[in-house]
Amino acid sequence: MKIGQFVKAHIREIFSHCDTGDHNEIDFLLDPAYSKRTFGVNFPFCAAVEDIEKTESKRYWTDVYLVRGTRVRVTSQWFESSRPLFFQYLKSKNIEPKSKLENYNPTLTSSDSGNKVFTARSNSRYRGNAIGNAQNLFVRNILSRLGNESFSEKDWENTKDYFSRRCAYCNADADLLIEHAIPINKEKLGEHRLGNLVPSCKPCNSKKRGLDFREFLGDDLEAIQKIEAYMDSRNYVPLEDSEQMRMILDMAHKEVASLAARYIRIVNELFPRSSDPDSDDDQCDTTSI
């Protein structure tokens, strides 16, 4: 269960606790500092509908809840790092989690690679061209071509001017690279739109890798707010909360593997060259390298 779905699954229980149990809890959940300490997020857990500015509207889910006489919307700005904190919060309020933390397996980082288990394939080949590369490239191609937006090198130069020709992350005066603030992949749903392009120095570009800009910047709210203001100025609304888009990209991701497996099977049937009579050559290696 993704972190956004995990939070959504417990909203009604949390607000029910506010209504029938701890009447002061809603005041805490409206407080940004409390949410930062409790959940590790940069927005209050919820905000009164009338207090949400138009520019901030996309930072909150559209569902409206009535809690202790206040109409509120819950923030959508959740990341996997908040999962254990949210789980701990539920336990502290005696709310039974709908998804056990013990069953949660976060993506392994490079520091975990020593424990990573790779599934052996009969046609697995060292440093082969894994189908995962093609799958990811196909998804990137889709996300890079959505809509009809056009922009030029001059527009990119204007973007660098917006950030005073400094790194959008560390403010370094250095050679600048084009960086996607929200990564282009099927998890983060970033796009190759002008509003998602920010200048980055090479060290920040290397460190950030697949992180969302808010995950990467952490407590640097000034830098986060500047990037968000830039996105608003370019009318960029992230797709990050679109489960429907994720479903479409998951379908595309799987179809690439199926298509590759189909043609591998066709070619292997026409030109059998296996040196191992027991090998199953119609399998497609989906292990990323």
N, C-alpha and C positions, 0 to 999 in steps of 0.2 A: 504494500500500500504506500503510495507516494505521500510525502509529508503534507502536502496541501489537502489530500483526501483524508489523511489521518486526523488533521485538525478539524476539518469540516464534520467528520463523523462524531465529534464530541461537543460541538458548539451548543446544541440544545441542552445537553446535560450540564454544561458549565453555566449557562444562563439560568437554568432551572435551580441550580445551587445558589445563584445570586438572589433569585426570587424567594426561595423557600428556606434557605439556610443562612448563609452569611450575607446579610443585606449590604454590608460595606464593600463587598468584593467588587461590585460593578465600578465603584469609584477608583479602585486600584487598577482594574482592567482598562480604564480610560486614561490612565497615567502612563506616558511614554517611558519615564524612568523605571517604573515598576516592571513594565513589559521587557525592557532591556535587561534588567537584572534577572527576571524570572524565566523569560523565554529566549533571550539573546537576539531579539529582533529590534529593528530600528524604528518601528512604529508602534503606537499603542495597540494592544490586542484588539480593541474596538474603538470606534469614534462615533460621536453623535452625528446623525445624518446632516443636521444643519451646520455642523462645524467642519465638515469635509469640503475643502475648497475644490473647485472644478479641476484644477491642475493635479490634485492629489487623488481624484476619484478612482483612477485606475489602480491605486495602491490598495483598494478595498474591494472585497467581493460584493456583488450587487444585492445579495439577500439582505433584507432588513429584519431586525429582531426588536421586539418591544421588551425592555428589561427595566423593571422598577420605574416605569413611566417614561423611559427614555428610548427613542428609536435609534438603533445603532447598526453599523456595518462592521464586519470583522476584516482585519488586514489580510491581504493575500501574500505578504512579503515574508514567506517562510522558506527556510533552507534545511537541508538534512542535518546540519549541526544543531538545530533546535529540537530535533526529535527526542533525544534523551531528557532534555529539560522539560519539554511538554509532557512527556510520560511521567516525570517526577511530579509535575504540577498536578496531574490527574490523581495520582496516588495520594498526594497531600490533601486533596479535597474529597477523598473516598469515592472517586469516580472510576468505575471499572473500565480499563482501556479495551477498545474493540479489536486492537491488534497488539499482540504481545511484543515487547521490545526484544525478547529472546529470539524471536523469529525474524528479526530485522538483520539483514546482511548488507552493510554498506559496501559500496564499491571499493575494492582494494586499491590502496595507493602504492606508489613505488616502494615505500618503506615496508609494505607488507608482502612484497613480491616473493620473498623467500618461502612464504607459506602458501603461495598460490598453486592450485592444482590444475594442470592442463589435461584435458581429455585426449587420449591417444587416438589417432585416426589411422586407418590402414594405409591411406595415401598421404599422410602428414609428411611434410618435407621442410627441413630446416631452412629458414629465411625464405620460404615460399611466399608468393603473393596471395595473402589471405583474403577471402571473400569479404571479411569485415571491412577492409579498406575500401572496396567498391561500394559496399552498403553505405558506409559513412559519407563517401563522396557523393553518392546519389542523393542522400538526404540533404547534404550541403547545397547541392545544385538546386534542389526544389526551394529551399529556404532563401537562396540567393536570387531567385527569380519571381517571387510572389509579387503581385500587383503590377502597376504600370509606372512606378517611380523611375525617373532618370536623373542622373547627376554627373557632373563633369569634374575634371581635375581642379578647375577654378573653385568649385563648391568645396572640394576637399581642402584647398588652401584657405578658404573662409573658415572652415572648421578649425584648422590649426590656429587661425587668428583668434577665434572664440576662446581658445585655451591659452592665449598669449604665446603661442608657439613653444609650449612646454608640455611635459608629460602630464596627461590628465590624472594620473594616479599618484605620482610622487613629486610633481611640479619641477622635475629636473630640466635644465636647459641642455638638451642633447639631441642627437639625430633621432628623428621621429618616424615610427612605423604606423601603418594603419592597423588599428586594433578593434575587434568587435567587443563592445562593452558587455553584451550578452552573447555568449558563444553560440556559433551556428552548429547545433546538433539537435537530435530528437528529444533530448532531455530538457535543454534550456530554451530551445525555440527562438534563438536569435536570428536576425535576418541581415542580409547585406543591403541595408538601407542607410542613407546618409545619417539619420538620427541615431544609428547604432554604431557608427564609426567614430572613434576617438583617437587622438594621437598618443602614442606610448613610446617610452624609451625601450631599448632592447632588453635591459634587465627585468623591467616590469612585465614586458611581453612574455618573457621566458618563465617568470615565476607564476604569472596568472594562469596560463594554460587554459584549462577547461572551466575555470571558476567564473561565476557571475561577478560583475564589477563590485556589487555590494558585499559578496562573500570575500572577495579579495581585499577590499578596503577596510572591512571590519568596522572599527570605531571612528574612522575618519569621516565624520558626517559632512564636513565642509566639502570634501572632494565628491562624496556621493551626491549631495544636493546640487553641486555644479553640473555633474553629468546628467542628473535627472532634469535640471532646468534646460540643459542643451537639448535633450531628447524632446522636451515639450516644445522648444523653439523650432524644432524641425518636424513637429507633428508626428513623432514616432510613438506609437502605442505598442508595447511589447506583447507578444503572443503567449507569454510564459504561463498564463493560467488557462490556456485553451486545451482541455482534455480531448476535444474533437480533433484538433490538429495533431495531437500526439497519436491518436488512434490511426489517422491517415498516414502519418510518417512511419508508424510501426508496420502498417500494411506494406508500404513501399519498401521498407527495410527487409521484410521477409520475402517479398516477391523477387528482389535481386538475388537472394540466395537460391530460391527455387529455380529461377531462370538459369543461373550458372550451373546448378546441379543437372538441369535438363540437358544443357549442351555438352557438359562433361560426359554424361551418359551416352549421348548420341555419338560423340567423337570416339569414346572408348569402345563402343560397339562396332564402329566402322574400322577402327585401327587398333585392335587389341595388341598391346605391347607389354603387358605386365610380366615381370620376371617371377612373380609369386602367384601360383595358380590358386591359392586360397584367399588372395586379396579381394576386397570389395571396392572396386574402383569407382562405383557410382556415388560414393559419398563425397560431399563437398566440404573441404576444410573450412570451418567458420571461425577458427581460432585466430584472434587478432594477434599481430606480432608487435 
